[in-house]
Structure formats: C-alpha cells, structure tokens
C-alpha cells in the first residue's frame, strides 16, 4: 500500500510540475508576443467603416459601448487599423503630411490632443487651404501646425507615435485616397528607421518655424 501511495504521489507531483511548465511556456509566449515589435502593412482602398466605437473607447476606456446609429459597418479594415495605431499614442504624435482632409483621422488626432498627447503637424502650404482640408480645424483646436514657405511641395506622408512607431507610405490622408486609391502604409517599430524619420521631422519643424519666414526678397527695403 505504501508503495502504491508513493507511486501515486510521484505521479501527482509529475502532473503538477508539467502543469506548471505548460503555464510557464504559455506566459513566455504571451510575453514574447506582447514584446514583439510592430510590423504591419496596410493596403488601400479601404471599404467605408464606422470608427465611433474606437473613438469612444479611446476617449473613455472601459466605458460601456454605445450603438452607433450610422449605417456603416464597424469591422476590421485598413482604416480602422490605422486609427488604432494612431490612438495608441500616449505621449506624442508627430505628423508630416502633404494633404489632410479625412474627417475621421482628424477626429482621432483631435481626441489625442484633448487627452494630453503632444501633437505637432507639418503640412504643405498650398494644399492646407483647399476645400475640405482639416488643417484649419486642427489648428483651431490648439494643435501646433507649421507649413512650408517655398515653391516646392512638402510631399512627405508619415507619422511618428511616441517616438517609437513609424507610420509611412504612399497614402495621403484624404477620404478619396482611403476609399478609392491603390495605396500602401507601413507600420513599424524599428529604432533605426524611427530615428531617421524623427530627425527629418525635427529638421523640417525647425525650418518651418514662423520666426524664420522671410516676407520680402533679400535686398529690398
């Protein structure tokens, strides 16, 4: 009897050890997945979708979801994924955009600003004044905006989230491009690439400082 009990005890201990090992492996895999750098490619056009649930969750985390009366579906799309990446910002969002007229993306940026995220926006002087541009709305909300002052286009299309995640590609942030054009967006957490784009943003941000503007040709009095 003692021998049977010893065998049973050993078997139970072995099963318990195995369970602990399986749990440890599962936790390790989960931690690895969470720590794995973001690597995502988004292709457009994206079908129209409702992002109200995403905006509501970002504005009031944990609050009960409210049904949206709009007829648009709220499924997983390239646009909703882009919005999620933007809304992940906790400290800063730097935007360098040729054209910005998508109201949905503008609402996400405004929400981040209201939440205390430092938002800076560089854009093209000619396109910021076009009908439908969201630049005036964002500037009116208190977001810092700077633009070029020369004949060439400020043609960049990238965003940097918390100085750790880069969002870049061919996509102009317009409803036309999002819903109709063949476009691509690359989302990566890679320190080397982020630094290169962050350095470019800081260089342009300083170059477009209004104190550096010249309103008269040199030599004129």
N, C-alpha and C positions, 0 to 999 in steps of 0.2 A: 504494500500500500504506500509506504514511504517513497519507494522508487517511482510509482505512478504519479504521486503528488509532485515529486521533483521534476519529472518529465513535463507534467502539465504546467508547472511554474516556469520552467525554462522556455516552454513553447509560448506561454503568455508574454514573458519578457521579450522574446524574439519578435512577437507580433507588435508589441508596444514600440519596440525600437524601430521596426520597419515603418510603423505609422508616423513616428517622429521624423524619420528620414524622408518619407514622402512629403510630409508637411514642409520640411526644411527646403527640399528641392522646389516645391511649388512656390514658396515665398521667394526663393532666389530667382526663379524665372520671372515672377511678377515684378520684383525689384529691377531686374535687367530690362524688362520691357519698359518700365517707367523711366529708367535712366537712359534708354536708348535715344540718341539724337533724332530729331525730326528729319525725315526725308520723305517729301511728298511732292508729287507732280499733279497739277490740276489742269484739265483741258476744257476749253470753252469752244462753242457756246454752251451755256448752262440753261436748262429749262427754267422758266419763271417759278419762283418758290416764295413762300411766306417765311420771314425770319423773325416774326414777332415773338415767338417762344424763346429764341436765342437772346434777343434783346432784353426780354423780361427777366430771364434767368440771370443775365449779366448785371441788370440793374438791381435786382433783389434776389440774391442767391438763396435757394431754399424755399422761396415763396410758392404757394400753390399756383400751378399753371392755369391760365385763363384761356378759354377757347377764343380763337380769332375769327371774327365774322367774315373776313375776306375769303374769296373762293379759291385762292391759290393753295396748292399742296405744300406741306411742310417737310417733305422728305429730304434725304441726303443728296445734295447737289454740289457742283463745283463752287457755286456762290456761297452756299451755307458753310462749306468747309473753309472758304476764305474768310468769312465773317467770324467763324470760331477762332481761327488763328489770330485775327486782329483782337478779338475780345479777350484773348489770353494775356494781353499786356497788363502788367501790374505797376510798372514804374515809368516807362517811356515808350513813345511811338514816334518815330521819325519817318515822314512821308516825303518822297521825291517823285512827283507825278506831273506828267505833261498835261494831262486833261483829267478833270474830276467832276463828273456830272451825275453819278449814280446816287440817288437819294438814300438807298438802303445802306450803302457803305458810308455815306456821310452821317447817317444816324448812329452807326456803330462808333465812328470816330468821335462824335459829339458825346456819346454816352461815356466813353473812356475819359474824355476831358472833364466831364461832370464828376466822374469817380475819382479824380485827382491824378490821373495819369498825365505826365507832361507830354503834350503833343506839339510837334513842330512840323510845318508843312512848307515845302519848296515847290513852286509851280511855274508854269510858263505865262509870261505877262500877256501875250496875245490871246491865249485860249482861256484864261481865267475870266475874261469879260464876256465870253459868249453866252447866249441864251441857254439857260438850264444849268450853268456851272454852279457847283456847290461851294465854291471858294468864298464868296461873299457871306454866305450863311455861316460857314465855319469861322470866318474872321469875326463876324458879328457875335458869335458865341464866346469869343475871347481866346480863340486858338491863334497862336503865332503863325503868321504867313509871310513868306518872303518870295520875291519873284525876280526874274532876270531884267536887265535893262539894256539889252543889245539886240542885234538883228537876228542872231541865230536862235533856234528853238532850245528850250530846256526840255529835252526829249526823254529824260530818264523815266523809268516806271518801276520804282522799288519802295519797299517799306522795311523798317527795322524795328522789331519788337523787343523791348527790354535789353537792347544792345547784345542780343544772343541769337535771335532768329531773323533770317533774311527771307523776304518775300519779293521775288522779282520775276520778270518775264516780259512777254510782248503785250500784255493786257493793259489797255487804257481803262481807267476806272469810270467807264460810261455804260449806261444801260444798253446802248447799241452794241458795244463790243462784247458785253457779258452775254447778251441774249442772241446775238446774230453772227459774230465773227469767229473764225477759227483762231484761237489764241492759246497761249500756254502760260502757266505760272509755276515757278519752282519755289518750294518752301524748304529751307534747310537750317539746321543748327550746326554750323561749322565755323569755329572761331576765326580761321584764316580768311574765309570769304566774308564773314560779317565785318571783320576789321577793315577790309578793303573798301566795302561799301560805306561803312561808318565814316572812314576817313574822307571819302568823296563827299558824303553829305556835309560833314563839318566844313570842308573846304568851300563848298558852294554856299552854305549857310553864312559863312563869314563874307564871301564875295558879294552876296546879295544883301548885306547889311545896308539899310537905308542911309546910314551915315556916309557910305562910300559912293552914293549916287552922284553923278555929275549931270546937271541940268543945262549946262552951256558948254559949247565947244571950247577947248583949251585955247587961250589967247584972246577970247572975247572978253570985253569989259562990260 
